[in-house]
């Protein structure tokens, strides 16, 4: 029978790393250790790495040449089943036992450390190969960008998410860009793996808020080319409105803490100048349509916003 303590560790890891039931089952079959997932869940620090959920699915397919795990019962149901069995045993004087197939055994549930360490070593070998390839790809792109421009060009998404009351979710940024200011959630595209803006918006929403959405929940309402933002780089931004209300305020993360604001309340908080002058008016006027803008953010010049096309 699956070890209760190990299953509880997997349940904690699933919540900590925001894995789906399927990804947890895949990781267990791969022989991964739930206590060691932090080692490879660092794609935000090492941008060439794939996010952990994606990495698990890629590794599983490479190992087994399939995309569906053998086990089908989620970890939380296994835990609930074990607790129910214990209760029934206690009530029946110890004679009751559920069939063993209710709790499928995985490599990571075995009591042989050498087997688990071997499985983890194989996973790390795959990780090193994948990361080396992505690092070389990212380095080539960075070199090309350096040859063609004095400052880098970055691709990113912003996701405008509201609650059922119509308030907007903002994050108080603890890191640059926009350090100390309130802004929508978002992040840079994983260009090394060919991530699309929609895929990036879904991923960033999950990683920053834990809110699970799909591309069908998103409406792209604006593209903005920002020249020399904060004097450090050019940005091409894809602005999405999430059509699905977020049910609750997410917990704080390394990037900052969250809060809900009405549009009127935003006039009294610290938001970036470009957001106040261009981004939020765009949202107000075009969130159900589409517009493209060209914004000159050079600190040495007055902010200049040019509308290039409106649908």
C-alpha positions in Angstrom: 0.0 0.0 0.0 1.2 3.5 -0.7 2.9 5.1 2.3 0.7 7.7 4.0 3.5 10.0 4.9 4.8 10.0 1.3 1.4 10.7 -0.1 1.0 13.6 2.3 4.3 15.0 1.0 3.1 14.7 -2.5 -0.2 16.5 -1.6 1.9 19.4 -0.1 4.2 19.4 -3.2 1.2 19.5 -5.5 -0.1 22.7 -3.7 3.4 24.3 -3.4 4.3 23.8 -7.1 0.8 24.1 -8.5 0.7 20.7 -10.2 -2.3 19.0 -11.6 -3.4 15.5 -10.4 -2.1 14.1 -13.7 1.4 15.8 -13.3 1.7 14.4 -9.7 0.9 10.9 -10.9 3.5 11.3 -13.7 6.1 12.6 -11.2 5.5 9.6 -8.9 5.9 7.1 -11.7 9.1 8.8 -12.7 10.4 8.2 -9.2 10.8 11.9 -8.3 11.1 12.9 -4.7 8.5 15.5 -3.6 11.1 17.0 -1.2 13.5 17.7 -4.1 11.2 19.4 -6.6 12.4 22.8 -5.5 15.7 22.1 -7.2 14.2 22.2 -10.6 11.3 24.5 -10.0 13.4 27.6 -10.6 12.6 28.6 -14.2 12.0 32.2 -13.2 15.6 32.5 -12.0 17.0 30.5 -14.9 14.7 31.6 -17.8 15.9 28.9 -20.2 14.3 26.2 -18.1 10.8 24.9 -18.7 8.3 25.4 -15.9 8.1 22.4 -13.6 4.6 21.2 -14.7 5.7 21.3 -18.4 9.1 19.7 -17.5 7.4 16.7 -15.8 5.1 16.1 -18.8 8.0 16.3 -21.3 10.2 14.0 -19.1 7.3 11.5 -18.7 6.8 11.3 -22.5 10.5 10.9 -23.2 10.7 8.1 -20.6 7.5 6.1 -21.3 6.5 7.4 -24.8 3.0 8.2 -23.6 1.2 11.1 -22.1 -1.2 9.4 -19.7 0.0 7.9 -16.3 -0.8 4.3 -15.4 -2.5 5.4 -12.1 -5.7 7.3 -12.3 -6.6 8.0 -8.6 -5.5 11.5 -7.4 -3.2 11.6 -4.4 -5.9 13.4 -2.3 -8.3 10.5 -3.0 -5.6 8.0 -2.0 -5.2 9.8 1.3 -8.9 10.0 1.9 -9.2 6.2 1.2 -6.4 5.3 3.6 -8.1 7.4 6.3 -11.4 5.7 5.6 -9.7 2.3 5.8 -8.2 3.2 9.2 -11.6 4.2 10.4 -13.2 1.0 9.2 -10.4 -1.1 10.8 -10.9 0.7 14.1 -14.7 0.1 13.9 -14.3 -3.5 12.8 -11.6 -4.5 15.3 -8.8 -4.5 12.7 -10.2 -7.0 10.2 -11.2 -4.6 7.4 -8.9 -3.9 4.5 -9.5 -2.2 1.1 -8.1 -4.0 -2.0 -4.5 -3.0 -2.7 -5.4 -1.8 -6.2 -7.2 1.2 -4.6 -3.8 2.6 -3.7 -1.3 1.9 -6.6 2.3 1.6 -5.6 4.9 3.9 -7.4 8.6 3.8 -7.6 8.8 6.7 -5.1 6.8 4.8 -2.5 9.4 2.0 -2.3 11.7 1.7 0.7 14.9 1.4 -1.3 16.8 4.7 -1.3 19.2 3.6 -4.0 16.3 3.0 -6.5 14.8 6.4 -5.7 18.2 8.1 -6.0 18.8 6.4 -9.3 15.5 7.5 -10.6 16.2 11.1 -9.5 19.6 11.0 -11.1 18.0 10.0 -14.4 15.6 12.9 -14.1 18.4 15.3 -13.4 20.3 14.0 -16.4 17.3 14.8 -18.6 17.1 18.2 -16.9 20.7 19.0 -17.6 20.3 18.1 -21.3 17.1 20.1 -21.7 18.5 23.2 -19.8 21.8 23.1 -21.8 19.9 23.2 -25.1 17.7 26.0 -23.8 20.6 28.0 -22.4 22.5 27.8 -25.8 19.3 28.9 -27.6 18.8 31.8 -25.2 22.4 32.8 -25.5 22.2 32.8 -29.3 19.1 35.0 -29.2 20.7 37.4 -26.7 23.8 37.7 -28.8 21.7 38.4 -31.9 19.7 41.1 -30.0 23.0 42.6 -28.7 24.3 42.9 -32.3 21.2 44.5 -33.6 20.3 46.9 -30.8 21.9 48.9 -28.0 19.3 47.7 -25.5 17.3 44.4 -25.5 13.8 43.8 -26.9 11.5 41.8 -24.6 8.2 40.1 -25.1 5.7 40.0 -22.3 2.0 39.7 -21.4 -0.2 41.5 -18.9 -3.4 39.8 -17.7 -6.3 41.9 -16.4 -8.3 39.8 -14.0 -11.3 41.0 -12.0 -13.5 39.5 -9.2 -17.2 39.1 -9.3 -17.6 42.6 -7.9 -15.8 44.1 -10.9 -12.7 45.1 -8.9 -9.3 44.6 -10.6 -6.6 42.4 -9.2 -3.2 44.1 -8.9 0.1 43.1 -7.6 2.4 45.4 -5.5 5.7 44.7 -7.3 8.6 43.7 -5.1 11.0 43.5 -8.1 11.8 45.5 -11.2 10.3 46.5 -13.5 7.7 48.6 -11.7 9.3 48.1 -8.3 7.1 49.5 -5.6 4.1 50.1 -7.9 0.8 48.4 -8.4 0.2 46.7 -11.8 -1.6 43.8 -13.4 -0.1 40.3 -13.3 2.1 39.1 -16.1 5.5 38.1 -17.2 7.9 37.4 -20.1 7.3 34.8 -22.8 9.4 31.7 -22.7 10.8 32.4 -26.2 13.3 29.5 -25.9 10.5 27.0 -26.1 8.3 28.9 -28.6 5.6 29.8 -26.1 2.7 31.8 -27.5 1.3 35.0 -25.8 -1.8 33.1 -24.9 0.1 30.2 -23.4 2.2 32.7 -21.5 -0.9 34.4 -20.1 -2.3 31.1 -18.9 1.0 30.1 -17.3 1.7 33.4 -15.6 -1.9 33.5 -14.2 -1.4 30.0 -12.7 2.1 30.7 -11.4 1.4 34.0 -9.8 -2.2 33.5 -8.5 -2.9 29.8 -8.6 -6.0 30.5 -10.7 -6.5 27.9 -13.4 -7.7 29.3 -16.7 -7.5 28.3 -20.4 -6.9 30.2 -23.6 -10.7 30.3 -24.1 -11.0 32.5 -21.0 -8.8 35.2 -22.5 -9.4 38.1 -24.9 -6.5 39.9 -26.5 -7.5 43.5 -26.6 -4.2 45.3 -27.1 -0.6 45.1 -28.3 1.8 47.9 -27.1 5.3 48.5 -28.4 7.1 50.4 -25.6 10.4 52.0 -26.6 13.2 52.5 -24.0 11.0 51.6 -21.0 12.7 53.0 -17.9 15.6 53.6 -20.2 16.6 49.9 -20.0 14.8 48.0 -22.7 12.2 47.9 -25.4 9.0 45.9 -24.7 6.3 44.4 -26.9 3.3 43.8 -24.6 0.2 41.7 -25.2 -2.7 42.8 -23.0 -5.3 40.2 -22.1 -8.7 40.5 -20.4 -9.6 37.4 -18.4 -13.3 36.7 -18.9 -13.4 34.4 -15.9 -13.7 36.1 -12.5 -11.1 35.1 -9.9 -12.9 33.7 -6.8 -10.6 35.0 -4.1 -7.6 37.1 -3.3 -4.4 35.1 -4.0 -1.7 34.8 -1.3 1.5 36.9 -1.5 4.4 35.6 -3.6 8.0 36.6 -4.1 7.1 39.1 -6.8 4.7 40.9 -4.4 1.4 41.0 -2.6 -2.1 41.2 -4.2 -5.1 43.5 -3.6 -8.4 44.3 -5.4 -9.1 47.9 -6.5 -11.9 49.7 -8.2 -11.0 51.9 -11.1 -11.7 55.0 -9.0 -9.4 53.7 -6.2 -6.5 53.4 -8.7 -6.3 57.1 -8.9 -5.0 57.2 -5.3 -2.4 54.4 -5.5 1.1 54.3 -7.0 0.9 52.9 -10.5 3.5 53.4 -13.3 3.1 56.6 -15.3 2.7 54.7 -18.6 -0.1 52.6 -16.9 -1.9 55.7 -15.8 -1.5 57.6 -19.1 -2.0 54.8 -21.5 -2.6 51.3 -20.2 -5.7 51.8 -18.0 -7.4 54.2 -20.5 -6.9 51.5 -23.1 -8.5 48.9 -20.9 -11.5 51.3 -20.2 -12.1 52.0 -23.9 -11.0 48.9 -25.7 -11.2 45.9 -23.4 -13.9 44.3 -25.6 -12.2 45.3 -28.9 -8.6 45.5 -30.1 -6.1 48.3 -30.5 -2.3 48.6 -31.2 -0.2 51.3 -29.8 3.4 52.7 -30.1 4.7 54.3 -27.0 7.9 56.3 -26.6 8.9 55.8 -22.9 12.4 57.4 -23.2 12.9 59.1 -19.8 14.6 62.0 -21.5 11.5 62.9 -23.5 7.8 63.5 -22.8 5.7 60.3 -22.9 4.3 59.9 -26.5 1.5 57.5 -27.3 0.6 56.8 -31.0 -2.5 54.7 -31.9 -1.6 52.6 -34.9 -4.8 50.6 -35.5 -8.2 50.1 -33.8 -10.8 47.3 -34.3 
